[in-house]
């Protein structure tokens, strides 16, 4: 079976991300800028923070500074140490 084209792959990825009501985003591991995100996150950020998320944005451009720092620490911990779980309320 042939590999899908880049356009098909992008379409499939977007469909997968948008198939859940959970808020999802993928970040570039080098600088923690937004790579991909789903509709649920985009809608939440717009309604809660007035932010229109876009690929390439830094965490500090997506969230208020205190929230961005918490997420930056979580992502760095995952990159440095592997998977972990955090029960949170109201971080976003």
C-alpha positions, 0 to 999 in steps of 0.5 A, a space after each residue: 500500500 503506498 504512503 499517503 501524500 503530505 496533504 493527505 497526512 496533514 488532513 488525517 492528522 487534523 481529523 484525528 486532533 479534532 475528533 475529540 472534545 479534549 484540548 490538544 496541542 503538539 509543541 516543537 520540542 526544541 523551543 516549545 512553540 506550538 506546532 499543531 492544535 485542535 479546534 477544542 483548544 482554539 475555541 477555549 483559548 479564544 473564549 477564555 483568554 481572547 487568544 487566537 492560537 497559531 502555529 509557531 506561537 510561544 507558550 507565553 503568547 498563548 497563555 498568561 505568563 503564570 500559566 505559560 510557566 506552569 506548562 513550560 515546566 510540565 513539558 520540560 519535565 516530560 521531555 527530560 524524564 518521560 511520561 508523568 501524570 498531574 491532576 490539575 484544576 484550573 491551570 489553563 
